[in-house]
Amino acid sequence: MKHGKKYIESKKLIEKSKLYEIDEALELATKTKTAKFDETVEMHIRLGVDSRHAEQQVRGAVVLPNGTGKDVRVAVFAKGDAAKAAEDAGADIVGAEDLVAKIQGEGFMDMDVCIATPDMMGLVGRLGKLLGPRGLMPSPKAGTVTPDVGKAVKEAKAGKIEYRLDKTNIIHCPIGKVSFGGEKLIENANTLLEAVVKAKPAATKGQYIRSCVIATTMGPGIHINPAKIVATSKPE
């Protein structure tokens, strides 16, 4: 793969064989951005589990203390008082059968998070093939299937993110913007890592966090020392 001059120059700031401390890596990430826009800082965590087995799945949600820096568009499937609560909490679109029809018939996908009340899941289930591949299907584990949709909307707007394994046993999550600066990014990163450590399946054997890489949207990857992650995280 060919990279531009800015990427190559940024990569020179990173020691290839070094495993960085989290705070050092995030401070460095703010210096390796190459784009003119405010790049997202992403964290990629490879776990020593097998996602093919249900008992080794790692999935959940966590509210980042400093948010993600993104204006999150929230869609809510609800009726009656729940729909009103969602609107009052700042949901961007609220509906029931009409919202399902809009997604099915018009291909509407202008949303980042989908939330639903439990009684709506029979209806929302019809959208599995459309919402699932985009990571938008409401889930109890992620806190997006709940009777308290008002609270869920506020959390989503405040910076709640979902983490889950992909087929290669890696979790990919945004932890903020370069403009946040090192201190806020470190707080967000530690919050995510603590949640992932706490979610460690009982069936897991051997090293749980195999590797962790931080990178900006257009920048090079910075490798974190996985041993220090487990040592500094404090799962309850």
C-alpha positions in Angstrom: 0.0 0.0 0.0 1.3 3.4 -1.0 1.1 6.3 1.5 1.4 10.0 1.1 4.2 12.2 2.3 2.4 13.4 5.4 1.7 9.8 6.5 5.3 8.8 6.0 6.5 11.8 8.0 4.1 11.0 10.8 5.2 7.4 10.9 8.8 8.5 11.6 7.6 9.8 15.0 6.7 6.3 16.0 9.3 3.7 17.1 8.4 0.6 15.1 9.2 -2.1 17.7 8.2 -0.1 20.8 5.1 -0.9 22.9 3.9 2.5 24.3 2.2 3.4 27.5 -1.4 4.5 27.0 -0.8 8.2 27.9 2.3 8.4 25.8 0.6 6.8 22.8 -2.4 9.1 22.9 -0.2 12.2 23.2 1.7 10.9 20.2 -1.5 10.3 18.3 -2.4 13.9 18.5 0.9 14.7 16.7 0.6 12.1 14.0 -2.7 13.3 12.4 -2.3 14.1 8.7 -5.6 15.4 7.6 -6.9 19.0 7.8 -10.2 17.9 9.4 -10.5 16.9 13.1 -9.6 13.3 12.9 -11.2 10.6 15.0 -8.9 8.7 17.4 -9.7 4.9 17.2 -8.8 2.0 19.4 -8.4 -1.5 18.1 -8.2 -4.3 20.7 -7.4 -7.9 19.8 -8.6 -10.4 22.4 -7.6 -13.9 23.2 -11.1 -15.3 22.7 -12.9 -17.2 20.0 -16.0 -15.2 18.8 -17.4 -18.4 17.2 -18.3 -19.6 20.7 -21.3 -17.9 22.4 -19.7 -18.2 25.8 -16.6 -16.2 24.6 -18.5 -13.3 23.1 -17.5 -9.9 24.3 -20.1 -7.2 23.8 -21.4 -4.2 25.8 -21.7 -0.5 25.9 -20.0 2.3 27.9 -20.5 6.1 28.2 -17.2 7.8 27.4 -16.7 10.6 30.0 -15.7 13.1 27.3 -18.0 11.9 24.6 -16.9 11.0 21.1 -16.9 14.5 19.6 -19.5 13.4 17.1 -23.1 14.6 16.7 -24.9 11.4 17.2 -28.2 10.9 15.3 -30.6 8.8 17.3 -33.7 6.9 16.0 -36.2 5.5 18.5 -38.9 2.9 17.9 -41.6 3.7 20.5 -45.2 4.6 21.0 -47.2 6.7 23.4 -45.5 8.0 26.5 -42.2 6.4 25.6 -42.2 8.1 22.2 -42.9 11.4 24.0 -40.0 10.8 26.4 -37.7 10.0 23.5 -38.6 13.3 21.8 -38.1 15.2 25.0 -34.7 13.7 25.4 -33.6 14.9 22.0 -34.1 11.9 19.7 -33.7 12.9 16.0 -36.5 10.6 14.7 -39.2 8.7 16.6 -41.7 6.3 15.2 -43.2 2.8 15.1 -44.8 1.2 12.0 -44.2 4.4 10.1 -40.5 4.4 10.9 -40.2 0.7 9.9 -42.0 1.5 6.6 -39.6 4.4 6.0 -36.6 2.2 6.5 -38.0 -0.7 4.4 -39.5 1.3 1.6 -37.3 4.3 1.3 -34.0 2.9 2.5 -33.8 5.5 5.3 -30.6 5.1 7.2 -29.8 8.6 8.5 -29.0 7.5 12.0 -26.1 6.4 14.1 -27.9 4.6 16.9 -31.3 2.8 17.1 -33.2 2.4 20.4 -36.4 0.5 21.0 -38.8 -0.3 23.8 -39.1 -4.0 24.4 -42.7 -4.1 23.1 -41.5 -2.8 19.7 -38.9 -5.5 19.1 -41.4 -7.8 17.3 -41.8 -5.0 14.8 -38.2 -4.0 14.7 -37.1 -7.6 14.1 -38.3 -7.3 10.5 -35.4 -4.9 9.9 -32.7 -7.3 11.0 -31.2 -7.8 7.6 -31.1 -4.0 7.1 -30.0 -2.8 10.5 -27.8 -5.8 11.5 -25.0 -5.4 9.0 -24.7 -1.7 9.9 -24.5 -2.4 13.6 -27.8 -0.6 14.2 -30.0 -3.4 15.5 -31.2 -2.6 19.0 -29.9 -5.0 21.7 -30.5 -5.5 25.4 -26.8 -6.1 26.0 -26.0 -2.7 24.5 -28.7 -1.0 26.5 -30.6 0.0 23.3 -33.6 -2.2 24.0 -35.1 -0.6 27.2 -38.3 0.8 28.6 -36.4 3.9 29.6 -35.8 5.3 26.1 -35.3 8.8 27.4 -32.3 7.8 29.5 -30.9 5.8 26.5 -31.3 8.7 24.2 -29.4 11.0 26.6 -26.6 8.5 27.0 -26.3 8.0 23.3 -26.1 11.8 22.8 -23.6 12.1 25.6 -21.1 9.7 24.0 -22.2 6.1 24.7 -20.5 3.7 22.4 -21.0 0.0 21.8 -18.1 -2.4 21.7 -18.3 -5.9 20.2 -16.0 -8.5 18.7 -15.7 -8.8 14.9 -15.0 -12.1 13.2 -11.3 -11.7 13.7 -11.7 -11.2 17.5 -10.9 -7.5 17.4 -12.9 -4.7 19.0 -12.9 -1.4 17.0 -14.1 1.8 18.8 -13.8 5.5 18.5 -12.5 7.2 21.6 -12.7 10.9 20.7 -11.3 13.5 18.4 -7.7 14.7 18.0 -8.8 18.1 19.2 -9.7 16.6 22.6 -6.0 16.6 23.5 -4.2 13.9 25.4 -5.9 14.2 28.8 -9.4 13.7 27.6 -8.4 10.9 25.2 -6.7 9.1 28.0 -9.8 9.3 30.2 -11.9 7.9 27.4 -9.4 5.2 26.5 -9.2 4.0 30.1 -13.0 3.9 30.4 -13.3 1.7 27.4 -10.4 -0.6 28.4 -11.8 -1.0 31.9 -15.2 -2.0 30.4 -13.6 -4.6 28.1 -11.5 -6.1 30.9 -14.6 -6.3 33.1 -16.4 -8.1 30.3 -13.8 -10.9 30.1 -15.7 -14.2 29.6 -15.2 -16.8 32.3 -14.3 -19.4 29.6 -11.3 -17.3 28.5 -7.9 -19.0 28.9 -4.4 -17.5 28.5 -3.7 -13.9 27.6 -7.0 -11.9 27.3 -5.8 -8.7 25.7 -3.4 -9.8 22.9 -2.7 -6.4 21.4 -4.0 -2.9 21.3 -3.4 -0.2 18.6 -4.4 3.4 18.6 -4.6 5.4 15.4 -6.1 8.6 14.0 -8.5 8.3 11.0 -5.7 8.9 8.5 -2.6 8.3 10.7 -0.3 5.4 11.4 -1.0 2.8 14.2 0.7 3.1 17.6 1.0 -0.1 19.6 0.2 -0.2 23.3 1.8 -2.5 25.8 -1.1 -5.0 26.5 0.4 -6.1 29.9 0.1 -2.6 31.2 -3.5 -2.4 30.1 -4.6 -5.3 32.3 -2.4 -4.0 35.2 -3.9 -0.4 35.1 -7.5 -1.3 34.4 -9.7 -1.8 37.5 -12.7 -4.0 36.7 -15.2 -4.2 39.5 
